[in-house]
Amino acid sequence: ATIFSLGWIAALWLLLTRKKKRTGVYIVDFACYKPDDKLKCSAELSEWFAKRLGVYTEKTMEFFKKVYLKSGVGDESYAPPAMFHHPNADLSWKQARAEAELVIFGAVDELLAKTGIKSKDIGILVVNSSCFNPTPSLSSMIVNHYKMGTDIRSFNLGGMGCSAGIIAIDLAKDLLGMHPNTYALVVSTENITHNLYLGNNRPMLVTNCLFRVGGAAILLSNHPCHSPGGAAAGKYELLHTVRIHNGGDDKAYGCITQEADSDGVLGITLTKHIMVAAADALKKNLTKLGPLVLPIGEQLHFAANVIARSVFKLDRKPYIPDFKLAFDHFLLHAGGRAVVDELEKSLRLGEEKMEACRMTLHRFGNTSSSCVWYELAYLEAKGRVRYGDRLWQLGVGSGFKCNSAVWRAIRDIDRPKSMNPWLDCIDEYPLEVP
């Protein structure tokens, strides 16, 4: 607690005494892939798929039902095409690649249509997919499909978990800082076909219940024309990125692990330490983020509380800063109901601030690193984002990592009339999630 408090005070001092010049980075637009309705996967259909595979015991099937009912995932999230094959699911490498192409090309096609930018005009490409990393890479697959230029700076991030989308944004930001007048394409996705667990080890079964098909493509730019007031002003300006990596702690490092079970079946193990690791990484992230975003009065209130408890040894409860004073919209990792509940409690947020997160989990499931973009699409579909609004994206994932990105809307965002994954159902939300 003392280290946490002193870290906050040190960060506040640096903020007050130093100003750092930065290159403006703007979101021109983004797109979230929306699968075909024929790929919708209800709880009943999920159970049928599991039984058809013929590998799960009765106890495992009961466990699936229990987890699914508490997951917060609704009946209209999507399974990959491979699950709908007859007479049984085809979980081959070929089908995993086909899923990747379907999601990634679907998102990028829509993004290019929305922005009118040609693929050859893109100078930087960053792709993240944690557990599906074929050769040639997914980034090379995109370069080939869209016939991008030979001088494109492409990167493929693998094994970095659900927070990798913000890592990709951070990397693109750094690259844009070195290359003026450039477009950067960031693609965030995960692969369900390749990662379905076909065993009966309980700590490895949870991911089958939570993860669903999804992906997002984001076009960033440092062109002056996309700056506030520019001829083609973008949507959002990147204000801050904060990254925390607790990989030096053995328990945090091992709480999410891809490994084989005792029968040699590959899957992802989630240990009971995951919530502790997430809470610790979140606390460290907020230590760095708070001085950057909180009003000065809130920071002084926190500092006074720290000094009273640490220096004068007064019996006072630790003061938890109110991040609602810093952000208008919260786009938090929709990892599952337990994760969402814990984030709401830790950050002292109410139903309104958690709405985009909970509704995204219900409608699309856990789409890994892309879920924060479905949440932003939700807010846009509701017409809630206005000029000057500040938005906080938070991702947590294996490693253990906790990453933040803070954006500011540089114009009013009108309700979209097309190319938004929520358009066919937005009026039905928010709804009561059982």
C-alpha positions in Angstrom: 0.0 0.0 0.0 2.9 2.4 0.8 4.6 1.7 -2.5 1.3 2.3 -4.3 0.8 5.6 -2.5 4.3 6.8 -3.0 4.1 5.8 -6.7 1.0 8.0 -7.1 2.7 11.0 -5.4 5.8 10.6 -7.5 3.7 10.4 -10.7 1.7 13.5 -9.7 5.0 15.4 -9.1 6.3 14.5 -12.5 3.1 15.5 -14.2 3.2 18.9 -12.5 6.9 19.6 -13.3 7.3 18.2 -16.8 5.4 18.6 -20.1 6.1 16.2 -22.9 5.6 17.1 -26.5 3.8 14.4 -28.4 2.6 13.6 -31.9 -1.1 13.7 -32.4 -2.6 10.3 -33.1 -6.2 10.1 -34.2 -8.8 7.4 -35.0 -10.1 8.1 -38.5 -12.6 5.3 -38.0 -13.0 1.7 -36.9 -15.0 -1.3 -37.8 -16.2 -4.4 -35.8 -16.9 -7.6 -37.7 -20.5 -8.8 -37.4 -20.9 -12.5 -38.4 -23.9 -13.8 -40.4 -27.0 -14.5 -38.4 -26.7 -18.2 -39.4 -23.7 -18.4 -37.0 -25.6 -17.3 -33.9 -25.1 -19.7 -31.1 -27.6 -20.0 -28.2 -27.1 -21.9 -25.0 -29.2 -24.8 -26.4 -27.1 -24.9 -29.6 -23.9 -24.8 -27.7 -25.0 -27.8 -25.7 -25.9 -29.7 -28.9 -22.4 -28.8 -30.4 -20.7 -30.1 -27.2 -22.6 -33.4 -27.2 -22.0 -33.9 -30.9 -18.2 -33.7 -30.4 -18.5 -36.8 -28.2 -15.5 -36.0 -25.9 -17.2 -34.5 -22.9 -18.4 -36.5 -19.8 -21.8 -35.9 -18.2 -20.1 -34.0 -15.3 -18.4 -31.7 -17.9 -21.8 -31.1 -19.6 -23.3 -30.1 -16.2 -20.4 -27.8 -15.6 -20.8 -26.2 -19.0 -24.5 -25.4 -18.2 -23.6 -24.0 -14.8 -20.9 -21.7 -16.1 -22.8 -20.6 -19.2 -25.9 -19.6 -17.1 -23.6 -17.4 -14.9 -21.4 -16.1 -17.8 -23.5 -13.1 -18.9 -23.2 -14.3 -22.5 -26.6 -14.2 -24.4 -28.1 -16.4 -27.0 -27.1 -14.3 -30.0 -23.3 -14.4 -29.8 -21.5 -16.2 -32.6 -19.7 -19.5 -33.1 -17.3 -20.1 -36.0 -18.5 -21.8 -39.2 -16.4 -24.8 -38.3 -18.9 -25.7 -35.6 -21.8 -25.9 -38.1 -20.1 -28.5 -40.3 -21.8 -31.9 -40.9 -21.8 -34.6 -39.7 -19.5 -33.1 -37.1 -17.5 -30.0 -36.4 -14.4 -29.5 -38.5 -11.7 -28.1 -36.1 -8.9 -28.4 -38.6 -6.1 -25.9 -39.2 -7.6 -25.1 -42.6 -10.9 -24.1 -40.9 -9.1 -22.0 -38.3 -7.4 -20.1 -41.1 -10.7 -19.7 -42.8 -12.2 -18.2 -39.6 -9.3 -15.8 -39.4 -9.8 -14.7 -43.0 -13.6 -14.3 -42.6 -13.3 -12.1 -39.5 -10.2 -10.0 -40.4 -11.2 -9.4 -44.0 -14.7 -8.6 -43.0 -13.6 -6.0 -40.5 -10.9 -4.5 -42.8 -13.3 -4.4 -45.8 -15.8 -2.4 -43.8 -13.2 -0.1 -42.5 -11.8 0.7 -45.9 -15.4 1.3 -47.2 -16.1 3.7 -44.3 -13.0 5.7 -44.6 -12.4 5.6 -48.4 -8.7 5.0 -47.7 -6.9 2.8 -50.2 -4.9 -0.2 -48.8 -1.7 1.0 -50.5 -1.9 4.3 -48.5 -1.4 2.4 -45.2 2.1 2.6 -44.0 1.9 0.6 -40.7 0.1 -2.6 -39.9 -0.2 -4.2 -36.4 -2.1 -7.4 -35.9 -2.8 -9.1 -32.6 -4.1 -12.7 -32.1 -3.0 -14.4 -29.0 -3.4 -18.2 -29.7 -3.6 -18.5 -33.5 -0.3 -17.6 -35.2 0.2 -19.4 -38.5 3.0 -19.1 -41.0 2.8 -16.9 -43.1 1.6 -14.7 -40.3 -1.8 -13.0 -40.1 -0.2 -9.7 -40.9 1.4 -11.1 -44.1 -2.0 -12.6 -44.9 -3.5 -9.1 -44.8 -0.6 -7.6 -46.8 -1.1 -10.3 -49.5 -4.9 -10.0 -49.6 -5.0 -6.2 -49.9 -1.8 -6.0 -52.0 -0.2 -3.5 -49.7 3.0 -1.7 -50.5 6.4 -3.4 -50.2 7.6 -0.7 -47.7 4.8 -1.4 -45.2 6.0 -1.8 -41.6 4.1 -4.8 -40.4 4.0 -6.5 -37.0 2.2 -9.6 -35.7 1.7 -9.8 -31.9 1.0 -13.3 -30.6 0.5 -14.9 -27.1 -0.2 -11.5 -25.4 -3.8 -12.2 -24.3 -7.0 -10.2 -24.1 -5.1 -6.9 -23.4 -3.1 -7.1 -26.6 -5.4 -4.8 -28.5 -4.2 -1.8 -26.4 -0.6 -3.0 -26.8 -1.2 -2.9 -30.6 -2.5 0.7 -30.3 0.5 1.7 -28.2 2.9 0.2 -30.7 1.2 1.9 -33.6 1.3 5.2 -31.6 5.1 4.9 -31.2 5.6 4.1 -34.8 3.4 7.0 -35.9 5.6 9.2 -33.7 8.5 8.3 -36.0 6.8 8.4 -39.3 4.8 11.6 -40.1 1.8 11.8 -42.4 1.1 8.1 -42.1 -1.8 5.8 -41.7 -1.6 2.8 -39.3 -4.0 -0.2 -39.5 -4.5 -2.1 -36.2 -6.4 -5.4 -36.3 -7.4 -7.2 -33.1 -9.0 -10.7 -33.1 -8.9 -14.2 -31.6 -9.6 -17.6 -33.1 -12.2 -19.9 -31.7 -11.8 -22.8 -34.1 -8.2 -23.4 -33.1 -8.7 -22.9 -29.4 -11.7 -25.0 -28.5 -10.7 -27.3 -25.7 -11.7 -30.9 -26.2 -10.9 -32.3 -22.8 -12.5 -32.6 -19.3 -10.2 -30.6 -17.1 -12.4 -28.0 -15.4 -9.9 -25.1 -15.2 -9.5 -25.4 -19.0 -13.3 -25.6 -19.8 -14.3 -22.0 -18.9 -12.9 -20.5 -22.1 -15.3 -22.7 -24.2 -18.2 -21.0 -22.4 -17.1 -17.4 -22.7 -15.2 -16.8 -26.0 -17.0 -16.0 -29.2 -16.2 -15.0 -32.8 -15.3 -11.3 -33.3 -12.6 -8.9 -34.4 -12.0 -5.2 -35.0 -10.0 -3.0 -37.4 -8.9 0.5 -36.5 -7.4 3.1 -38.8 -5.1 5.5 -37.0 -3.4 8.6 -38.5 -1.1 11.4 -37.6 -2.0 13.5 -40.7 -2.8 17.1 -39.7 -6.0 16.9 -41.8 -7.4 14.4 -39.2 -6.6 16.6 -36.2 -9.3 18.7 -34.4 -10.6 21.3 -36.8 -8.8 19.6 -39.8 -10.3 19.3 -43.2 -11.1 15.6 -42.5 -11.2 15.6 -38.7 -11.1 12.1 -37.3 -13.2 10.8 -34.5 -10.9 10.5 -31.5 -7.5 11.7 -30.3 -5.3 9.4 -28.3 -4.3 11.1 -25.1 -2.6 8.4 -23.0 -1.6 4.8 -23.0 -0.5 3.0 -19.8 0.9 -0.5 -19.8 1.5 -2.8 -16.8 3.2 -6.2 -17.0 3.4 -8.3 -13.8 5.2 -11.2 -15.5 7.9 -11.0 -12.9 5.5 -12.5 -10.3 5.3 -16.3 -10.7 1.6 -16.6 -9.7 0.5 -13.7 -11.9 2.5 -15.1 -14.8 1.0 -18.6 -14.4 -2.7 -17.8 -13.9 -3.5 -18.0 -17.6 -1.6 -20.6 -19.4 -1.9 -22.5 -22.7 -0.9 -26.1 -22.0 -1.8 -29.7 -22.5 -3.9 -31.5 -19.9 -3.0 -34.9 -18.4 -4.4 -36.6 -21.6 -2.3 -34.4 -23.9 -5.3 -32.2 -25.0 -4.3 -28.6 -25.6 -6.3 -25.8 -23.9 -6.0 -22.7 -21.7 -5.9 -23.1 -18.0 -7.4 -20.4 -15.8 -6.2 -20.7 -12.2 -8.0 -19.4 -9.0 -5.3 -16.7 -8.7 -6.6 -14.8 -11.8 -8.8 -12.4 -9.9 -6.0 -11.5 -7.5 -3.6 -11.0 -10.3 -6.1 -8.8 -12.2 -6.7 -6.7 -9.1 -3.0 -6.2 -8.5 -2.3 -5.3 -12.1 -5.3 -2.9 -12.2 -4.1 -1.1 -9.0 -0.7 -0.6 -10.6 -2.2 0.7 -13.8 -4.4 3.2 -11.9 -1.3 4.3 -10.0 0.2 5.5 -13.3 -3.0 6.5 -15.0 -4.5 8.6 -12.1 -2.1 11.5 -12.2 -2.6 11.8 -15.9 -6.3 12.0 -16.0 -7.9 12.9 -12.6 -8.7 16.5 -11.7 -6.1 18.1 -9.5 -8.5 18.4 -6.6 -9.1 14.6 -6.6 -5.4 14.0 -6.7 -4.7 16.3 -3.8 -7.5 14.6 -1.8 -5.8 11.2 -2.4 -2.4 12.6 -1.6 -3.7 14.1 1.7 -5.2 10.7 2.6 -1.9 9.0 1.9 0.1 11.4 4.0 -2.4 11.2 6.9 -2.2 7.4 7.0 1.5 6.9 6.1 3.2 9.9 7.7 1.0 10.8 10.6 -0.3 7.2 11.2 -3.9 8.4 11.5 -6.6 5.8 11.5 -8.4 6.6 8.2 -9.7 4.4 5.4 -7.7 4.5 2.2 -9.3 6.9 -0.3 -10.2 5.5 -3.6 -10.2 8.2 -6.3 -13.4 8.7 -8.3 -12.5 7.9 -11.9 -16.0 9.0 -13.0 -14.6 12.5 -12.6 -11.9 11.7 -15.3 -13.9 9.8 -17.9 -17.3 10.1 -19.5 -17.4 6.6 -20.9 -15.9 3.3 -19.7 -14.9 0.6 -22.2 -13.7 -2.2 -19.9 -12.7 -5.7 -20.8 -15.9 -7.8 -21.1 -14.2 -11.0 -20.0 -17.2 -12.6 -18.3 -19.7 -11.6 -15.6 -17.3 -12.3 -12.7 -14.7 -10.0 -14.3 -17.2 -7.3 -15.1 -18.7 -7.4 -11.6 -15.3 -7.1 -10.0 -14.4 -4.1 -12.2 -17.6 -2.3 -11.3 -17.0 -2.9 -7.6 -13.3 -1.9 -7.7 -13.9 1.3 -9.6 -17.2 2.1 -7.8 -19.1 2.4 -11.1 -22.9 2.1 -11.4 -25.1 0.4 -14.0 -25.0 3.3 -16.4 -21.2 3.4 -16.7 -21.0 -0.4 -17.1 -23.8 -0.6 -19.6 -21.7 -0.8 -22.8 -19.5 -3.5 -21.2 -22.4 -5.7 -20.0 -24.4 -5.4 -23.1 -21.4 -6.2 -25.3 -20.8 -9.4 -23.2 -24.4 -10.3 -23.6 -24.7 -9.7 -27.3 -21.3 -10.7 -28.6 -19.7 -12.7 -25.8 -16.0 -12.4 -24.9 -14.3 -11.5 -28.2 -11.0 -11.0 -26.4 -9.0 -7.9 -27.3 -11.6 -6.6 -29.7 -14.4 -6.3 -27.1 -13.6 -2.7 -26.2 -14.3 -1.7 -29.8 -17.7 -3.4 -29.8 -18.4 -1.3 -26.7 -17.4 1.9 -28.4 -19.6 0.9 -31.4 -22.5 0.5 -28.8 -22.0 4.0 -27.5 -21.9 5.4 -31.1 -25.0 3.5 -32.0 -26.8 5.0 -29.0 -25.6 8.5 -30.1 -23.9 9.2 -26.7 -20.5 10.4 -27.8 -20.1 14.2 -28.0 -17.3 16.5 -28.6 -14.8 16.6 -25.8 -16.0 13.3 -24.1 -13.2 11.3 -22.6 -13.2 7.5 -23.1 -11.2 4.9 -21.2 -10.4 1.5 -22.7 -9.1 -1.1 -20.3 -7.8 -4.5 -21.2 -6.5 -7.3 -18.9 -4.9 -10.5 -19.9 -2.3 -13.2 -19.7 1.2 -12.4 -18.7 -0.3 -10.9 -16.4 -1.0 -7.5 -18.1 -3.3 -4.6 -17.6 -3.3 -1.9 -20.2 -5.2 1.4 -20.6 -5.9 3.8 -23.5 -7.5 7.1 -23.1 -9.3 8.9 -26.0 -10.9 12.2 -26.5 -13.8 12.7 -29.0 -12.7 15.6 -31.3 -16.2 16.1 -32.7 -19.7 15.0 -32.1 -20.2 11.4 -33.2 -23.5 11.1 -35.1 -25.6 7.9 -34.8 -24.5 5.7 -37.7 -26.9 4.7 -40.4 -24.9 1.8 -41.6 -21.8 -0.3 -40.9 -22.2 -0.7 -37.2 -22.6 -4.2 -35.5 -25.5 -2.9 -33.3 -27.8 -1.3 -35.8 -30.2 -4.2 -36.1 -30.7 -4.5 -32.3 -29.6 -1.3 -30.6 -33.2 -0.3 -29.7 -33.5 -3.5 -27.7 -30.7 -2.5 -25.4 -30.0 -2.1 -22.6 -31.9 -5.1 -21.4 -32.0 -7.1 -18.1 -29.3 -9.9 -18.2 -30.5 -12.9 -16.1 
